[in-house]
């Protein structure tokens, strides 16, 4: 328990320090700090990191990595979490839950058929982009199947995703109702004001 507390306190102090650097050198440092902390927690406490990731997915922000190329931050975190999970399995020599072998095989066949279908697609480039979007969330299945190995963990998973999604739905409902109360133009100006980039 003490080791976990020291670790979490260390992550908090690191995030504060890197957050301070973000104000000095740019907002990209916030992203870097978040990624480093997430990787550290994912490796040391994969179950806690998994619940955090599940709770974050309904709220994930989109990253504009290049002109015409946007990617959801949650997809990046899924890939990073999957890599961290694989490294942990290898270093700690943990055994994979055998119950995931059969569904994993079925999923692998589905992915293979999806790839083969691109050879006859009318727009193969567009199809490849959609396939990459799908496959970026695919690793979460293996991590979830390995970590959620009891009814207690399953209930906690359901509560986490239900609460996060439900709260997000309330926010969306509030945005929808707000346009009837204050007018859509005022709402657009409000969101433009709080989301515009700093010069």
KOLLUM-885278 format. One line per 5 residues: number of its first residue (from 0); their letters; for each residue x, y, z of C-alpha. Coordinates in pm, 1 decimal. Layout:
<atoms>
NUM> A> X Y Z  ...;
</atoms>
This chain:
<atoms>
0> XXXXX> 0.0 0.0 0.0  283.1 240.2 88.2  463.7 169.9 -238.0  147.2 246.4 -433.3  97.1 570.2 -240.5;
5> XXXXX> 456.7 678.8 -302.4  423.4 593.9 -668.8  101.2 792.6 -712.2  244.9 1089.0 -521.5  551.9 1074.9 -745.0;
10> XXXXX> 332.2 1077.7 -1054.9  140.6 1375.3 -917.9  459.0 1571.7 -848.6  591.7 1483.9 -1193.7  269.4 1605.2 -1355.2;
15> XXXXX> 289.9 1933.1 -1159.1  650.4 1985.3 -1267.9  583.0 1906.3 -1632.1  267.4 2114.5 -1618.4  481.5 2410.2 -1508.6;
20> XXXXX> 712.5 2347.9 -1804.1  409.2 2346.5 -2032.1  339.9 2708.9 -1949.7  697.8 2793.2 -2036.7  751.6 2586.7 -2351.1;
25> XXXXX> 408.8 2512.9 -2496.3  101.4 2297.0 -2448.4  263.4 1995.3 -2612.6  443.4 1936.3 -2282.4  108.0 1868.8 -2117.0;
30> XXXXX> 46.7 1589.6 -2366.0  394.0 1449.8 -2307.3  346.9 1461.2 -1930.8  11.8 1285.6 -1958.9  154.9 1011.2 -2181.5;
35> XXXXX> 454.5 946.4 -1954.0  239.7 930.1 -1641.2  -15.0 708.1 -1814.5  258.3 468.1 -1928.5  408.5 452.2 -1579.6;
40> XXXXX> 72.6 377.1 -1418.1  -19.2 131.4 -1696.3  292.1 -72.7 -1631.7  275.4 -68.3 -1251.5  -101.9 -75.8 -1202.4;
45> XXXXX> -261.0 -201.8 -1526.0  -607.1 -259.2 -1379.9  -633.8 97.0 -1244.5  -503.9 234.8 -1574.4  -757.3 23.9 -1761.8;
50> XXXXX> -1047.8 165.5 -1560.3  -915.9 516.7 -1618.0  -890.6 452.3 -1991.4  -1244.5 314.8 -2003.1  -1373.8 621.9 -1817.8;
55> XXXXX> -1181.7 852.5 -2051.5  -1304.4 706.4 -2380.3  -1641.0 891.2 -2387.3  -1453.2 1219.9 -2325.5  -1153.3 1170.1 -2552.2;
60> XXXXX> -1033.7 1472.2 -2745.4  -933.9 1476.1 -3110.6  -574.0 1556.3 -3200.6  -493.1 1735.5 -3523.8  -154.2 1580.0 -3599.4;
65> XXXXX> -138.0 1720.1 -3952.0  -357.8 1901.7 -4199.1  -645.4 1671.9 -4286.9  -527.6 1409.5 -4036.0  -714.8 1387.6 -3706.3;
70> XXXXX> -694.2 1108.4 -3453.7  -878.6 1052.1 -3127.9  -648.6 1063.4 -2826.4  -818.3 756.7 -2682.1  -696.4 545.2 -2972.5;
75> XXXXX> -338.8 652.3 -2904.8  -377.3 564.9 -2536.5  -518.3 222.6 -2626.2  -213.2 142.3 -2837.7  24.2 270.5 -2567.2;
80> XXXXX> -161.5 74.1 -2301.1  -149.3 -239.9 -2513.5  227.1 -205.7 -2562.9  275.0 -147.9 -2189.0  65.3 -457.1 -2117.7;
85> XXXXX> 272.8 -671.2 -2353.6  598.0 -547.9 -2199.0  464.6 -625.3 -1851.7  362.4 -977.7 -1958.4  709.6 -1038.2 -2098.3;
90> XXXXX> 910.9 -892.7 -1809.4  699.2 -1035.4 -1528.2  631.0 -1359.7 -1717.7  258.4 -1343.4 -1652.8  32.3 -1604.3 -1809.2;
95> XXXXX> -235.4 -1495.4 -2055.4  -592.8 -1586.2 -1971.2  -664.7 -1894.3 -2184.7  -1031.4 -1797.3 -2217.6  -939.1 -1528.3 -2470.7;
100> XXXXX> -770.7 -1767.9 -2715.1  -1087.6 -1878.5 -2899.4  -1245.2 -1531.7 -2941.0  -901.5 -1397.5 -3033.4  -878.1 -1649.2 -3315.0;
105> XXXXX> -1224.3 -1556.1 -3442.1  -1132.8 -1187.7 -3428.8  -806.4 -1254.1 -3613.1  -996.3 -1429.5 -3893.2  -1235.7 -1135.1 -3916.4;
110> XXXXX> -943.5 -892.3 -3943.5  -781.4 -1107.2 -4212.4  -1102.1 -1108.1 -4415.9  -1128.7 -731.0 -4372.0  -774.8 -686.2 -4508.0;
115> XXXXX> -842.2 -918.4 -4802.2  -1158.7 -724.9 -4886.4  -947.9 -414.4 -4948.5  -804.9 -578.5 -5260.6  -1145.8 -553.5 -5430.6;
120> XXXXX> -1261.4 -228.6 -5270.4  -1370.8 59.3 -5493.8  -1180.4 304.2 -5270.5  -898.3 99.8 -5111.4  -724.3 402.8 -4956.8;
125> XXXXX> -1041.5 513.8 -4781.0  -1105.7 153.5 -4676.4  -752.6 123.7 -4536.4  -801.4 438.1 -4328.3  -1124.4 299.3 -4184.4;
130> XXXXX> -952.8 -32.0 -4115.9  -675.2 145.1 -3923.8  -939.1 330.8 -3722.0  -1095.3 -0.8 -3625.7  -771.8 -184.1 -3554.4;
135> XXXXX> -648.5 95.8 -3326.5  -917.3 1.9 -3072.1  -887.6 -372.4 -3134.3  -603.6 -427.2 -2877.2  -835.5 -315.4 -2597.5;
140> XXXXX> -1022.6 -645.5 -2633.2  -716.4 -851.9 -2534.5  -630.9 -629.0 -2239.6  -990.3 -629.7 -2112.5  -1026.4 -1006.6 -2152.5;
145> XXXXX> -702.5 -1060.1 -1960.3  -763.1 -813.1 -1676.6  -1136.9 -862.3 -1619.5  -1116.7 -1213.3 -1478.5  -1376.8 -1195.9 -1201.2;
150> XXXXX> -1735.2 -1088.6 -1148.2  -1624.8 -810.1 -912.5  -1397.2 -658.4 -1175.7  -1669.0 -695.4 -1438.2  -1918.7 -506.4 -1219.8;
155> XXXXX> -1662.6 -232.8 -1159.0  -1599.5 -210.1 -1532.9  -1972.2 -177.7 -1606.3  -2013.9 90.4 -1337.9  -1713.2 284.1 -1469.6;
160> XXXXX> -1822.1 294.6 -1833.5  -2188.2 353.5 -1737.2  -2110.8 647.8 -1508.2  -1867.9 809.7 -1752.1  -2096.7 763.3 -2053.3;
165> XXXXX> -2402.1 870.6 -1857.4  -2236.9 1190.0 -1737.0  -2119.9 1263.3 -2090.1  -2476.4 1212.6 -2212.8  -2598.6 1467.2 -1956.4;
170> XXXXX> -2343.1 1719.0 -2082.2  -2457.6 1660.8 -2439.4  -2820.9 1695.7 -2332.3  -2733.4 2023.0 -2159.6  -2574.2 2153.1 -2479.1;
175> XXXXX> -2881.6 2054.6 -2675.4  -3123.7 2225.2 -2435.8  -2902.4 2536.3 -2404.4  -2961.7 2633.4 -2768.7  -3333.6 2666.6 -2701.0;
180> XXXXX> -3276.4 2875.3 -2388.3  -3010.3 3119.3 -2511.7  -3010.7 3071.1 -2888.6  -2773.0 2876.9 -3106.7  -2561.0 3180.9 -3200.8;
185> XXXXX> -2475.0 3259.3 -2838.2  -2390.7 2894.2 -2777.3  -2161.1 2889.2 -3081.6  -1985.8 3204.8 -2964.0  -1948.2 3059.4 -2614.3;
190> XXXXX> -1785.0 2737.1 -2734.4  -1569.5 2924.8 -2982.0  -1443.5 3145.4 -2699.2  -1347.7 2857.1 -2469.6  -1193.4 2639.3 -2740.9;
195> XXXX> -1002.1 2887.8 -2953.9  -625.8 2854.1 -2946.2  -408.9 3104.3 -2765.7  -206.6 3329.1 -3002.8;
</atoms>
